[in-house]
Amino acid sequence: MRLRPMPALKAVASLLLCGLFAGVVVAAATFPGLAFSGLAAKSGADTFEDLPIDLDVLPSPQISYIYASDGKTVLAMMYDENRRDVPIADVAPVMQQAMVAAEDNRFYEHKGVDLKGVARAFVNNENGGDQQGASTLTMQYVRQATSYSARTPQEVVDATAKTPARKLKEMKLAMALEKKLTKQQILERYLNISTFGHGAFGIYAAAHVYFGKDPKDLTLGEAALLAGLVKAPSTNDPATADGLPKAIARQGYVLDQMVAMKYITPQQRDEAKAQKLTIVGQRTPEGCESVQRSDLGAGFLCDYLRRWWDEQPAFGADAFDRENKLRSGGYTIVTSLNVQTQAAAFKYAKNQPDVGSANVGLGNPEAVMVAAVEPGTGRVQALATNRNFSNDQSGNGQSTNPDRKGQKGNYPNTTVPFITGGPDVPGYQAGSSFKIFTAVAAMESGLPLSHTEDVQAQFVSDYPISASSPAACNGPHYCPKNSEGDPTGTFNMWQSFGMSLNTYFVPLEQRVGADHVVDVAKRLGIQFRTSQDANFAKDAKQWGAFTLGVSDTTPLDLAGAYAALAADGNYCTPTPVTEIRDADGNKIDAGQPQCKQVVDPDIARAAVDMARCPVGDQSAFGACPGSGTATNVHGDVGRPVAGKTGTTDSGKSATFVAMTKQLAVAGILTDPDNPQTNRTMSHPVINNAVAYTLKAALQGQPVEQFTPPSHQRAFGN
């Protein structure tokens, strides 16, 4: 006999009755003190019908991975929670089975709410047994997803409160979820959201933290142990002496359940129980202080990336939001760090060959700071110094700064951004490396490289200066001198740049205007981080000493400026990024080269042609003198190269910048704790660090020739 269809009204009534019954029973199972009280009944009747059926799930926090430019070399991981979601296909079948056996052995039979389990829990709780909550795996997922998706503190409280109302909401959401997702989809989400202890969130992190492997490679014994952790991850932590016995006992329970469910045979269970597991118990390193390749010294570039990220509007409204995104968004970040270049820069920042006693290492207060930038893109290929990126200063030497007497210095460990600069790190004086900006300004004013000045031992300029200054003469006039032994007479730009003649470039600056020279420097990315420098730069007409590099700068700024000239005047803002993808693999439009033509290409080529003179290379016109300030560099690098040295008064710092068509490398040697040091810095140290870095970075790359400037730019006719 066929049964008649149930009338619609009767069906609705039945559904509501089931909802009410389920709400009461679940409340009774979970809160036996309220078993059949009016409160529980009223809660079920008033709320179940109107409860939402859509689960608003926000993504759970994911690790962001930071790679070198090859996209393979992991540099660092950033996270608030050590988690990386994986598809169910990448989880070993025994792990899937073990989780079901451990948490919900009727998972494949119920529709989100296990009424048999509810009834069993109710009877157990009423008869004084261990309290059972009757939550299915689906309900557990709903609870965790609701908690992770909370947007306010109150929502967090509501998601975890032990109330009948919360249980009813979980039930209805679980039932609705089972209609939308397959069992495997729910299990996948559960495996990824669950907490396994020891800083491991989700099955991927758990497999790596405890066993050092991917979840697809877990054995039966390993899977059963991990599945057993979810119930009490802190108590059962197998990486601790107290937790290991409890974890093994729980593993045994899971294996027994798997036998009962016919997932495995008794023999497989016994073999798994007998297997001695090797617990790694290694928390996943986090942050720039835990870079994976210590041999690269990549912590400073990692930190530069982090600070760059905090300034990008694409990742949030403010620095707080952006930092949160970095540590929870699951990004794949391919940095601009070139492994070959960075390895060389770090090696030679720590050890410069052939300089004898002037060699400086990790334990020296003098900092060798090196930055490498790719012309035409601005990508920062290396940031290195003879320091460890670490906040642990317990073993550091004493500060050399007289204002910090008795305090620890920043060597060998520091996280201060020496190489890139920052709010409290304005940089260091770079000496004559700034003369190239005067040369560019002069050519923009119509003067060719062949332009001559009458070079004197001392030049009496029109620039004002305090009469008490050592650089003053004839009253309040700025009167620079050449270095002792420098020649006098008539010299052109090639010759004067090669020999670094101060009394050629100050008259040239006076001729074309100091404000014009400062404008060139700004266009080429030089920043003015101190209030004094910023004030001078605003009205630079009287800044006579600017061409001699009295403004603070950084190796990164200098490398970026010279890279722009090597790229025919195309300045690209330095960037630490090659590519960024979000957790779904979508490419993010951030970090791409931001370039602008800031100097006429022919003028830029002329500046590079002139800059071949100091380093022992030869101008395209054969115009370089036989002497220069770093003539060994061309032979060391072994390809066309241009650059400039820079020395401050009394040798407080030593600077060297070298460039090819493919790479610009800048280095500064000074005491960053005390830039006004009375020690004399050694030019061979910084020259070698830069030259050897450039040579090693370009090894295996084709030799590229510089493009000569026009004859008119060189000779004016």
Secondary structure, DSSP 8 states (H G I E B T S, - for coil): -------HHHHHHHHHHHHHHHHHHHHHHH-GGGTT-HHHHHHHHHHTTTS----------B-EEEE-TTS-SEEEEE-SS------GGGS-HHHHHHHHHHH-TTTTTSSSS-HHHHHHHHHHHHTT-S------HHHHHHHHHHHHT--SHHHHHHHH--SHHHHHHHHHHHHHHHHHS-HHHHHHHHHHH-EEETTEEHHHHHHHHHHSS-GGG--HHHHHHHHHHTTSTTTT-TTSTTHHHHHHHHHHHHHHHHHHTTSS-HHHHHHHHHS-----------SGGG-S-GGGTTHHHHHHHHHHHTT-GGG-SSHHHHHHHHHHB--EEEES--HHHHHHHHHHHH--TT-GGG---TT-SSEEEEEEE-TTT-BEEEEEESSEE-S--TT--B---GGGTTSB-SSSEE---TTT-BTTB--EE-GGGGHHHHHHHHHHTT--TT--EEE-SB---S-B--TTSTTEETTTEE--B--TT---EEE-HHHHHHHT-HHHHHHHHHHH-HHHHHHHHHHTT----SHHHHHHHHTGGG-GGGGGT-SEE-HHHHHHHHHHHHTTTEEE--BSEEEEE-TTS-B-S-S---EEE-S-HHHHHHHHHHHTTTTT---TTS---S--TTTTHHHHH-S--EEEEEE-GGGS-EEEEEE-SS-EEEEEEE-TT-TT-SS---HHHHHHHHHHHHHHHTTTS---------HHHHH--
